[in-house]
Amino acid sequence: MTECLMLEAEDLMQKEILVADILEPGQTVIVAKGGPGGYGNVHFKSSVNQAPTEHTPGGAAEERRLHLELKTIADAGLLGFPNAGKSSLLSSISAATPKIASYPFTTLNPIVGTVVYPDFAKIRVADVPGIIEGASKGVGLGIAFLKHLERSRVMVYVIDMAGTDGREPWDDYRTLANEIAEYNSELPERPFIVVANKMDKAAARKNLRRFVRETGITPIAICCEAGQKELREYADLKDWEGPLGMDAFRAALREVVKPKAPHEEKPDISEMPDTTGDEIPAEAMRFATFLKLDPPKKKSHPSRGNIHS
């Protein structure tokens, strides 16, 4: 499930009121009830009135004006200023192919990629369009995309450590942290990872240690176009004691999200109920992983339509 649906209603004062938050597959919500049904012509059929045309109208139904919002669901959300390298990072760790260019606001819609580990554990990562100062008040692309971070379990701050747009990296981090705090006070309390991007630039190497002093945070130094060995040997980071490279970022992401590999999702056999009696409890069936317990899919005929309807 990549997106969930949020329903909001407007009252007479034109204020939005949360009606329901749909989070699970198959979850249903009644937002308006239909009126009581009227009597059709079959209710007036009798021995002397074989083909009645009488009927009674149904009752009034509820009417509501709703505002529907789609929010992208991902385990981690990439948060950063425009042109910080979020799309490049996503394309480096997943098979996603976001648009990449050297100008701001290249990403105009959230893009989700999946990080797959050797044991087939998976983490979904969302690339959110660039956020600038004042985004929580609607500046730039504003809250239209800040809302997608609400579904992320971990925030990933992608910092342009080279300051290629004339900003200081430590100021970028403070601004981003302030914007998400003003938008939703719960977001800063979630786990986060700070990534120092563009470490192949000379200015980035100068700013890295000052960033640690200014913020008290040791980021993961990366370059989307270079591996860990190249960064240490050619980017003058031999004496950097902090985490380095894409592998370090993937490991940090996994440590925080804690995804389960397919073999870890099997039910614990020690929790299986007793099956030595005359009847096998229904709860025990979920431990029979070799059985296909899902209902069969409906088949359709190209000319006859759905044969089960």
Order of alpha helices (4+ residues) and beta strands (2+ residues): beta-beta-beta-beta-alpha-beta-beta-alpha-beta-alpha-beta-alpha-beta-alpha-alpha-beta-beta
